Amino acid sequence: MKVFTQSVNFNADKDLIKYVEKKANQLVKFHDKIVDAEVFLKVQNTSDKENKIIEIKLNIPGSELIVKRETKTFEEGINLAVDSLKRQLKKSKEKTRDSLIS
């Protein structure tokens, strides 16, 4: 699966990009037809502690799944977003399976 990572308002280091790719590639276990993933890492210029925004868009045949999280660290946000996408992929796969059966 291709993972496209874009950082907005800052330059992401190699370790963070590797972490994003590793986590995103885990999603293949839950849906075998993922086309690609687009990951946007943004830093908001606010005084809030939770100023890191993570947005992941997964392209699967017939639809796309989008998750957006705002957290203190990118790693925490990526973990939360990937967990959320795992649940969405399971639901999506169940719907596909149900429509094939009926």
Order of alpha helices (4+ residues) and beta strands (2+ residues): beta-alpha-beta-beta-beta-alpha
